[in-house]
């Protein structure tokens, strides 16, 4: 992932993605996009239709990405569990990122389990970034102690 671009790049992902919370499958797709950025594992964006009915609930607040623009947040619900602000989308992203308009990314650390092609992902360290680490992605990754200045 050190050869990933800066600024980031959006690309199609040919594989399966799942998200589980509260003992339920809350999202599943084979039609995702991923954003690749230097020093980050990929962040996967799923079509809103990949989420079960009621699995996404609008949440207050927003944040700003220097590349993608303003993010809107969602609580993820599954079973009896709620993961506050565990998902986000760019409803009007910056030029170069329009492909992810309205697609939803999930913070893997806040749900029970996320998979890529059946492999359980490890959340990107640090609790701020939304990258999903798999066995075929090599670090070090932004988010580890000492990486704030990368």
Beta strands, then each sheet from edge to edge (+ up, - down):
strand 1: 9-13
strand 2: 17-21
strand 3: 24-29
strand 4: 32-36
strand 5: 43-45
strand 6: 56-65
strand 7: 69-78
strand 8: 81-89
strand 9: 104-106
strand 10: 113-116
strand 11: 119-120
strand 12: 122-123
strand 13: 132-133
sheet 1: 1+ 4- 5+
sheet 2: 3+ 2- 10+ 11-
sheet 3: 6+ 7- 8+ 9-
sheet 4: 12+ 13-
end
